[in-house]
Amino acid sequence: MRLRVTRRAAHDAKVHNSAPKAKAEIRRWLVEQFGGSPRILDCFAGPGGMWRLAYGETDRYLGLDRETAADDPRRLIRCDSRRYLRHRAADLSAFDIFDLDAYSSPYEHLALICSRIRPTRRVGFVLTDGLGFNAAMNSLDGALLAYVGLERQRGARTQHELRERIAEIAIRRSLDAAGLRLVEARRAEKRKNPVMIMRYTALLCEPTGGVQATRSGSRGAARAARAVPPVEVLPASERAGAG
Ligand SMILES: C[S@@+](CC[C@H](N)C(=O)[O-])C[C@H]1O[C@@H](n2cnc3c(N)ncnc32)[C@H](O)[C@@H]1O
């Protein structure tokens, strides 16, 4: 018997969530920081594993994906999410959490978002970085290298050795562009082999100028936010052991 492969079946056959528990855990932590009902822009929405596991099937959610199924219950737009992020009509300030669950690099999306937002309140990002293999092959994207101020060097192991640093600089540049600083981060990783290491990071950020108190009087929250000590983009304690 021949099986017909539908668009949905083909999409689901890909590995969208190779470490679902760890990925869901860092997302749940981030959601909690927003008091439980943040508005989420999911730029790599996939079949919705994280929407179900981590986001409680929230309707405060917009998913973007190049492939979507007609029977998917989420609010979805089928598109290249970079097009949406660049679109003049897209109001990115409407979201609290930007979920960037890419197969390889989330940094182009992160840079795009951060070039367009100027938050006056806390914002979260979730990043999946699967750049290990490309870095080991010395074949990271030229635009990413330029963004972090590196040049490709033939035959060198620079990209592999600096993978962690490249990610840190990309994140810092993006946050700086948005006028954000990191408050706290959660990380997890999955090692498939010494170079195929998936890195999962959740970042809780706030405006460098401080959090604007709302009219409903969240002075306590603003005070608490100011009390959080500044930390490195990826704190040293979290860097140790990664790699
Ligand atoms: C790792 S999966 C995401 C899994 C998803 N977070 C979930 O929980 O089910 C990556 C998804 O990103 C989509 N994708 C890759 N590049 C994209 C782009 N530029 N714009 C929109 N979707 C993209 C792929 O079609 C795939 O569904």
The ligand as an ORCA input file, in Angstrom:
! r2SCAN-3c Opt
* xyz 0 1
  C      12.253     23.713     15.467
  S      10.772     23.902     14.550
  C       9.759     24.798     15.670
  C       9.018     23.925     16.623
  C       7.953     24.671     17.396
  N       8.544     25.650     18.282
  C       7.044     23.732     18.183
  O       7.006     23.854     19.406
  O       6.413     22.896     17.586
  C      11.243     25.142     13.395
  C      10.097     25.623     12.508
  O      10.516     26.841     11.913
  C       9.976     26.928     10.607
  N      10.807     27.932      9.918
  C      12.140     27.872      9.615
  N      12.550     29.036      9.105
  C      11.468     29.883      9.096
  C      11.258     31.222      8.696
  N      12.247     31.985      8.187
  N      10.024     31.754      8.829
  C       9.000     31.014      9.323
  N       9.144     29.738      9.732
  C      10.365     29.174      9.611
  C       9.996     25.520     10.083
  O       8.985     25.337      9.100
  C       9.703     24.703     11.369
  O       8.321     24.449     11.475
*
